[in-house]
Amino acid sequence: MSALYPSSSGWQAGFLQVLPAVQTHAQIKFRALPAERREEAIQEAIAATCLNYQLAVAQGKQKVIRPGPLADFAIRHV
């Protein structure tokens, strides 16, 4: 199994726990955008968060992952 896909309980379950906070944060930050662009920006922020979460887990940092900083980083990325 690849290092990006750790077998210990899977990174997906942890990501699903932070996902609602990331979605809410993105919806608030992008609320001024036109509807189509807003939805696109929210989905891009979620994708960036997913990649960063997966990378953090692969590096063994799952104990220090917090939804707020992940969401902030994703918002700045978009």
SELOMAR-616113 format. One record per residue: y, z, x of N, C-alpha, C, O, CB in turn; residue in one letter. Coordinates in Angstrom, 3 decimals, decimal comma. Last residue first. Glycine has a CB too. Layout:
residues N
      n_v      n_w      n_u     ca_v     ca_w     ca_u      c_v      c_w      c_u      o_v      o_w      o_u     cb_v     cb_w     cb_u type
        Y        Z        X        Y        Z        X        Y        Z        X        Y        Z        X        Y        Z        X    A
...
end
This chain:
residues 78
      n_v      n_w      n_u     ca_v     ca_w     ca_u      c_v      c_w      c_u      o_v      o_w      o_u     cb_v     cb_w     cb_u type
   29,062   -2,934   -7,552   29,377   -3,967   -8,526   30,851   -4,304   -8,446   31,330   -5,159   -9,190   29,000   -3,521   -9,948    V
   29,312   -0,791   -5,754   28,636   -2,027   -5,346   29,041   -3,196   -6,253   29,324   -4,298   -5,781   27,101   -1,836   -5,375    H
   30,452    1,187   -7,301   31,246    0,613   -6,214   30,637   -0,695   -5,725   31,362   -1,606   -5,325   31,361    1,607   -5,051    R
   28,228    1,666   -8,919   29,476    1,203   -9,525   30,354    0,554   -8,458   30,932   -0,508   -8,687   30,228    2,377  -10,211    I
   26,410    2,667   -7,037   26,106    1,416   -7,750   27,368    0,822   -8,377   27,551   -0,395   -8,364   25,042    1,662   -8,841    A
   27,669    5,042   -6,288   27,431    4,001   -5,285   27,192    2,653   -5,966   27,708    1,625   -5,525   26,224    4,373   -4,389    F
   27,589    6,419   -8,741   28,869    6,091   -8,102   28,708    4,965   -7,090   29,521    4,041   -7,046   29,455    7,328   -7,415    D
   24,798    6,677   -9,098   25,592    5,891  -10,045   26,931    5,489   -9,432   27,362    4,346   -9,584   25,822    6,684  -11,340    A
   24,185    8,359   -6,932   23,533    7,049   -7,064   24,347    6,139   -7,970   24,562    4,969   -7,652   22,101    7,203   -7,616    L
   25,752   10,630   -7,531   26,057    9,819   -6,352   25,396    8,436   -6,393   25,984    7,453   -5,940   25,618   10,553   -5,101    P
   24,353   11,314  -10,071   25,790   11,050   -9,939   26,144   10,199   -8,728   26,772    9,151   -8,877   26,535   12,347   -9,860    G
   21,582   11,814   -9,584   22,030   10,674  -10,390   23,502   10,313  -10,192   23,853    9,134  -10,150   21,789   10,965  -11,840    P
   20,353   12,473   -6,318   21,081   12,968   -7,484   21,620   11,772   -8,262   22,073   10,804   -7,652   22,239   13,933   -7,062    R
   17,893   13,193   -3,952   18,454   12,172   -4,845   19,097   12,845   -6,051   18,480   13,674   -6,720   17,358   11,170   -5,303    I
   16,521   14,923   -2,355   17,985   14,995   -2,319   18,660   13,962   -3,223   19,888   13,878   -3,246   18,469   14,809   -0,900    V
   13,820   14,398   -2,598   14,287   15,753   -2,918   15,810   15,851   -2,976   16,338   16,778   -3,590   13,757   16,737   -1,894    K
   13,384   11,822   -1,642   13,406   12,023   -3,079   13,893   13,415   -3,486   14,339   13,593   -4,620   12,036   11,788   -3,636    Q
   13,270   10,792    0,929   14,459   11,555    0,543   14,518   11,866   -0,954   15,595   12,145   -1,480   15,699   10,796    0,945    K
   11,471    9,057    2,159   11,107   10,455    1,972   12,256   11,351    1,557   12,220   12,556    1,810   10,519   10,977    3,216    G
   11,977    6,422    2,179   12,408    7,150    3,364   12,105    8,644    3,258   12,442    9,412    4,159   13,894    6,938    3,591    Q
   11,171    5,720   -0,342   10,397    5,187    0,785   10,743    5,920    2,081    9,906    6,029    2,977   10,654    3,676    0,948    A
   13,241    6,907   -1,775   11,887    7,445   -1,901   11,036    6,978   -0,718   10,267    7,760   -0,159   11,242    7,006   -3,248    V
   15,350    5,199   -1,032   15,417    6,627   -0,717   14,033    7,276   -0,779   13,694    8,101    0,069   16,375    7,339   -1,681    A
   14,438    2,764   -2,130   14,617    2,899   -0,686   14,652    4,372   -0,269   14,049    4,747    0,737   15,906    2,193   -0,242    L
   14,546    3,375   -4,868   13,269    2,989   -4,244   13,339    3,162   -2,732   12,391    3,658   -2,121   12,908    1,526   -4,595    Q
   17,284    3,768   -5,149   16,348    4,851   -5,434   15,015    4,582   -4,741   14,440    5,468   -4,108   16,144    5,011   -6,959    Y
   18,276    1,234   -4,541   18,633    2,371   -3,698   17,706    3,560   -3,922   17,380    4,280   -2,977   20,070    2,783   -3,961    N
   17,130   -0,274   -6,652   16,837   -0,597   -5,257   17,139    0,580   -4,333   16,349    0,889   -3,442   17,637   -1,821   -4,820    L
   18,301    1,041   -8,861   16,851    0,943   -8,718   16,467    0,673   -7,266   15,576    1,326   -6,723   16,296   -0,161   -9,626    C
   21,012    0,586   -8,438   20,489    1,951   -8,424   18,990    1,947   -8,211   18,467    2,767   -7,457   20,832    2,676   -9,724    T
   21,097   -2,167   -8,785   21,469   -1,597   -7,491   20,937   -0,177   -7,358   20,466    0,218   -6,291   22,995   -1,612   -7,313    A
   20,360   -2,296  -11,504   19,517   -2,927  -10,482   19,819   -2,360   -9,099   18,900   -2,100   -8,322   19,722   -4,451  -10,483    A
   22,527   -0,962  -12,647   21,178   -0,418  -12,809   20,248   -0,994  -11,748   19,443   -0,270  -11,161   20,632   -0,720  -14,223    I
   24,578   -2,739  -11,987   24,618   -1,362  -11,475   23,236   -0,706  -11,568   22,830    0,022  -10,663   25,658   -0,524  -12,258    A
   23,772   -4,943  -13,480   23,830   -5,056  -12,022   23,855   -3,669  -11,378   23,226   -3,452  -10,342   25,069   -5,869  -11,592    E
   24,076   -3,943  -16,058   22,736   -4,305  -15,581   22,700   -4,439  -14,058   21,705   -4,085  -13,425   22,280   -5,618  -16,230    Q
   26,870   -3,604  -16,064   25,987   -2,453  -16,278   24,589   -2,755  -15,749   23,985   -1,923  -15,072   25,924   -2,084  -17,779    I
   27,716   -6,254  -15,750   28,049   -5,260  -14,732   27,153   -4,033  -14,849   26,724   -3,481  -13,836   29,517   -4,851  -14,847    A
   26,773   -7,381  -18,141   26,301   -7,894  -16,859   26,542   -6,874  -15,742   25,677   -6,659  -14,893   26,999   -9,226  -16,526    E
   28,269   -5,958  -19,995   26,809   -5,858  -20,009   26,213   -6,326  -18,687   25,261   -5,733  -18,181   26,228   -6,677  -21,166    E
   30,864   -6,845  -19,224   30,508   -5,425  -19,197   28,995   -5,251  -19,137   28,491   -4,480  -18,320   31,077   -4,702  -20,431    R
   30,829   -9,572  -19,755   30,936   -9,137  -18,354   30,533   -7,673  -18,217   29,929   -7,289  -17,216   32,374   -9,343  -17,825    R
   30,682   -9,432  -22,571   29,644  -10,122  -21,793   29,648   -9,664  -20,341   28,593   -9,399  -19,765   29,844  -11,641  -21,861    E
   33,039   -7,861  -23,271   31,668   -7,477  -23,633   30,599   -8,132  -22,758   29,705   -7,449  -22,260   31,409   -7,829  -25,074    A
   35,455   -7,292  -20,653   34,997   -8,022  -21,845   33,492   -7,783  -22,045   32,767   -7,533  -21,082   35,300   -9,558  -21,709    P
   36,021   -3,885  -19,479   35,653   -5,284  -19,268   35,315   -5,964  -20,596   34,932   -5,294  -21,555   34,460   -5,386  -18,301    L
   36,364   -1,219  -19,955   37,532   -2,089  -20,133   37,211   -3,567  -19,957   38,049   -4,418  -20,256   38,613   -1,698  -19,161    A
   33,973    0,079  -19,304   34,345   -0,056  -20,716   35,517   -1,012  -20,949   35,645   -1,561  -22,043   34,691    1,298  -21,277    R
   32,823    0,726  -16,889   33,045   -0,690  -17,179   33,539   -0,932  -18,608   33,515   -2,074  -19,068   31,766   -1,465  -16,948    F
   32,541    3,510  -16,892   33,354    2,864  -15,854   33,707    1,419  -16,187   34,775    0,939  -15,808   32,625    2,909  -14,534    K
   30,798    3,918  -19,085   32,140    4,499  -19,065   33,036    3,755  -18,078   34,171    3,412  -18,409   32,075    5,992  -18,702    I
   28,520    2,542  -18,303   29,175    2,185  -19,564   30,605    2,717  -19,597   31,514    2,043  -20,082   28,376    2,733  -20,763    Q
   27,857    3,921  -15,944   28,255    2,521  -15,879   28,989    2,091  -17,150   29,973    1,354  -17,077   27,032    1,635  -15,655    A
   27,145    6,429  -17,032   28,230    6,326  -16,053   28,754    4,889  -15,984   29,966    4,671  -15,966   27,748    6,789  -14,658    H
   24,952    5,661  -18,625   26,138    6,271  -19,226   27,344    6,134  -18,307   28,433    5,767  -18,749   25,881    7,748  -19,542    T
   23,169    4,709  -16,652   23,632    3,841  -17,744   24,919    4,377  -18,359   25,866    3,623  -18,585   22,547    3,711  -18,827    Q
   22,775    7,040  -15,138   23,362    5,850  -14,513   23,918    4,916  -15,586   25,021    4,390  -15,438   22,312    5,110  -13,643    V
   21,517    8,678  -16,995   22,792    9,098  -16,407   23,510    7,904  -15,784   24,730    7,784  -15,899   22,568   10,200  -15,348    A
   19,129    7,213  -17,525   20,126    7,460  -18,583   21,495    7,869  -18,039   22,522    7,447  -18,570   19,623    8,539  -19,518    P
   17,841    7,160  -14,827   18,372    5,969  -15,498   19,377    6,269  -16,615   20,419    5,616  -16,652   17,237    5,177  -16,065    L
   16,539    9,316  -13,812   17,970    9,194  -13,513   18,628    8,045  -14,266   19,856    7,972  -14,329   18,174    9,005  -12,024    V
   13,942    8,902  -14,782   14,624   10,162  -15,090   16,124   10,078  -14,827   16,907   10,704  -15,542   14,023   11,297  -14,272    Q
   13,176    6,494  -13,723   13,384    6,564  -15,173   14,076    7,857  -15,591   14,724    7,904  -16,636   12,053    6,440  -15,898    L
   12,785    7,269  -11,073   13,909    6,398  -11,415   14,208    6,464  -12,906   15,372    6,486  -13,305   13,616    4,952  -10,998    F
   10,436    8,732  -11,295   11,673    9,401  -10,895   12,897    8,575  -11,253   13,918    9,112  -11,681   11,660    9,683   -9,402    G
    8,695    6,649  -11,990    8,873    7,796  -12,891   10,163    8,537  -12,566   10,901    8,926  -13,471    7,670    8,759  -12,793    A
    8,803    4,934   -9,753    9,307    4,501  -11,057    9,565    5,667  -12,006   10,550    5,664  -12,744    8,329    3,540  -11,691    Q
    7,547    5,899   -7,556    8,996    6,058   -7,602    9,556    5,722   -8,978   10,647    6,166   -9,335    9,654    5,183   -6,550    W
    4,493    7,711   -7,711    5,276    6,509   -7,988    6,757    6,781   -8,094    7,170    7,791   -8,664    4,803    5,871   -9,249    G
    2,818    9,768   -6,930    3,367    9,791   -8,295    4,286    8,617   -8,611    4,814    8,554   -9,721    4,120   11,069   -8,511    S
    2,487    8,406   -4,030    2,638    9,762   -4,540    3,474    9,771   -5,813    4,704    9,781   -5,757    3,275   10,662   -3,482    S
    2,572    5,840   -3,051    1,574    6,127   -4,066    1,740    7,512   -4,676    1,187    7,775   -5,744    0,199    5,995   -3,479    S
    5,493    3,900   -2,583    4,703    5,077   -2,279    3,746    5,422   -3,411    4,089    5,304   -4,587    5,610    6,250   -1,992    P
    6,430    1,109   -1,755    5,779    1,511   -2,988    4,894    2,713   -2,725    3,673    2,576   -2,651    4,963    0,354   -3,582    Y
    7,360    0,601    0,727    8,327    0,577   -0,365    7,737    1,022   -1,692    8,470    1,282   -2,646    8,894   -0,801   -0,510    L
    5,129    0,546    2,323    5,988    1,726    2,413    7,012    1,760    1,275    7,481    2,835    0,899    6,706    1,754    3,766    A
    2,245   -0,762    0,544    3,465   -0,906    1,320    4,290    0,379    1,314    4,164    1,201    0,406    4,292   -2,060    0,782    S
   -1,177    0,000    0,840    0,000    0,000    0,000    1,242    0,000    0,887    1,273    0,709    1,893   -0,003    1,216   -0,957    M
end
